Amino acid sequence: MTHAMRMLGLDVGSKTIGVALSDPMGVTAQAFTVIRRTTPEKDLDAIGNIVRTYEVGRIVVGLPLNMNGSIGAAARAVEEFCRALRDRVGVPVVTWDERLSTVMAERAMLEGDISRRKRKRAIDRAAAALILQGYLDRHLDG
């Protein structure tokens, strides 16, 4: 088993970036915040600040593949973002198949009867947490 480290999960959208943070042992993911996208420079700075402040050792970015698993425009944009992020933060950046994370996050909130306005704000963070938790669960055993 690899040594424990805190990880950051990102759900990168065109207007916002949902952010989740793991516990220091890298076992559980919690919804953390939402970054409103402005310029690529400021977006990367905001993530870099979180990485430094919380001593993040790895970043997991949701890759929005098409339902058939192919890479479309959205996934290409995320891959481009990951390249810029790698250059900026100096910690490993990996992608994770996020095809169902937003759907799952929305369903969980509907079941929890969260108001539409609150749901819209919380969905990006929740999707980021699901992305990160999926990655953590898959990699906990080795």
Sequence and secondary structure as in RCSB ss.txt:
>XXXX:A:sequence
MTHAMRMLGLDVGSKTIGVALSDPMGVTAQAFTVIRRTTPEKDLDAIGNIVRTYEVGRIVVGLPLNMNGSIGAAA
RAVEEFCRALRDRVGVPVVTWDERLSTVMAERAMLEGDISRRKRKRAIDRAAAALILQGYLDRHLDG
>XXXX:A:secstr
     EEEEEEE SSEEEEEEE TTS  EEEEEEEE   HHHHHHHHHHHHHHTTEEEEEEEE   TTS   HHH
HHHHHHHHHHHHHH S EEEEE TTHHHHHHHHHHHTT  HHHHHHHHHHHHHHHHHHHHHHHHTT 
